[in-house]
Amino acid sequence: MNEFDQMNSISPIPRKEIINMEYYSAPLENRRNLLRLDFNENTLGPSQKVYEAIKDIQLNEISIYPEYNILKKFLSNHYSESRQFDPEEIGLFNGADAAINAIFNSFGDRDEIFLTTNPTFGYYSPCSEIQGMRKITCAYEGENFLFPTKLFEEKIIKYNPKLIFICNPNNPTGTVLSAKQIINFANLNKKSLIVVDELYEKFYGDSLLPLIDFEKIKNIVIIQSLSKTAGLAGLRIGFAFGHKSIIQYIKKVTGPYEVNSFAVTAALAALNDKSYIDNYVSEVKKARELIEKKFESTTIRTNFSGGNYFLIWPQKNPRILTEEMRNKGILIREMKNKKDIENSIRVSIGTQDQMLLFWDTYKELDYKS
């Protein structure tokens, strides 16, 4: 009996899209007390101001539904150093993944075209499958994984996709696409909604936020979060920026209180401690230079581009190396199901001390000069 037959014997039966979809899962358990270089998180945690703000939450802040106006006003006036936003151009979500899912729920439809690159963030695909969309992908080009600009333009013109997702910098290849080029894509077809996932933009990216006028370019949505920079991954807070009508459509498919009060308090505290975020990003960039130089002295194939991560093609089996590194207290992530990088491992970049620890352990387990 196949999976569908097994499901068919159960009542009620879910939609066929749910039965056939690829399940996106990430190993989330038993990661504490290890050096977490597997999911591109902030490896130090949030600032002390975040901790103090959460600790000072009053009982009546827990017993009533959360309020969002103070955070939205702060984001409107202070999130970007170079511009302000209309509060209606901002959506708050229970992490960036909730924003992604909400966009598919709002704009995805059966047999419509979803265009993205491959490999990229794995959560896009199941979200498109839930809606019954037809997925079309473009592979990155060459050993340095350059963005397939010409092919992407051709597919936009030929297929008229309803949704286009661009992870920029791309996870896991680190590929960076210029903000100007994304605007060019948007102008090719005004009926395609382009979603730009900018979770890693602070680590060598090119953000659209300082440039875009949502009144003139209505078919671009930008997603950011405080998981990678501010260390709030466990509290789930993400933002979507776009034309006010687009944001309003997306908000229609979300619950009224999806973001909890602790996340709101933590986000305000984190954003009011910008120096902590800036210092962490600066440290990661220094650590990146350090570990890149270490690998330059070897014959190991690597790929360093944007984002707070890089790829290595180890000498031994990636699965074995990943297990051995875990036994040494360091988590890294095998890319076994990712197109064109199946034999590689993605390593998140932490502090300089953390990357030296990674390097010493990696040399012991894999590198034979």
Stockholm file with secondary structure:
# STOCKHOLM 1.0

chainA/1-369         MNEFDQMNSISPIPRKEIINMEYYSAPLENRRNLLRLDFNENTLGPSQKVYEAIKDIQLNEISIYPEYNILKKFLSNHYSESRQFDPEEIGLFNGADAAINAIFNSFGDRDEIFLTTNPTFGYYSPCSEIQGMRKITCAYEGENFLFPTKLFEEKIIKYNPKLIFICNPNNPTGTVLSAKQIINFANLNKKSLIVVDELYEKFYGDSLLPLIDFEKIKNIVIIQSLSKTAGLAGLRIGFAFGHKSIIQYIKKVTGPYEVNSFAVTAALAALNDKSYIDNYVSEVKKARELIEKKFESTTIRTNFSGGNYFLIWPQKNPRILTEEMRNKGILIREMKNKKDIENSIRVSIGTQDQMLLFWDTYKELDYKS
#=GR chainA/1-369 SS CCHHHHHHTSSSCCCHHHHHSCCCCCCCSSCTTSEECSSCCCSSCSCHHHHHHHHTCCHHHHHSCCCCHHHHHHHHHHSSSSCCCCGGGEEEESSHHHHHHHHHHHHCCTTCEEEEEESCCTTHHHHHHHTTCEEEEEECBTTTTBCCHHHHHHHHHHHCCSEEEEESSCTTTCCCCCHHHHHHHHHHCTTSEEEEECTTTTTTCCCSTTTCCTTTCCSEEEEEESSSSSSCTTTCCEEEECCHHHHHHHHHTSCTTCSCHHHHHHHHHHHTCHHHHHHHHHHHHHHHHHHHHHHHTSCCEEECCSSSEEEEECSSCHHHHHHHHHHTTEECEECTTSTTCTTCEEEECCCHHHHHHHHHHHHHHTCCC
#=GC SS_cons         CCHHHHHHTSSSCCCHHHHHSCCCCCCCSSCTTSEECSSCCCSSCSCHHHHHHHHTCCHHHHHSCCCCHHHHHHHHHHSSSSCCCCGGGEEEESSHHHHHHHHHHHHCCTTCEEEEEESCCTTHHHHHHHTTCEEEEEECBTTTTBCCHHHHHHHHHHHCCSEEEEESSCTTTCCCCCHHHHHHHHHHCTTSEEEEECTTTTTTCCCSTTTCCTTTCCSEEEEEESSSSSSCTTTCCEEEECCHHHHHHHHHTSCTTCSCHHHHHHHHHHHTCHHHHHHHHHHHHHHHHHHHHHHHTSCCEEECCSSSEEEEECSSCHHHHHHHHHHTTEECEECTTSTTCTTCEEEECCCHHHHHHHHHHHHHHTCCC
//
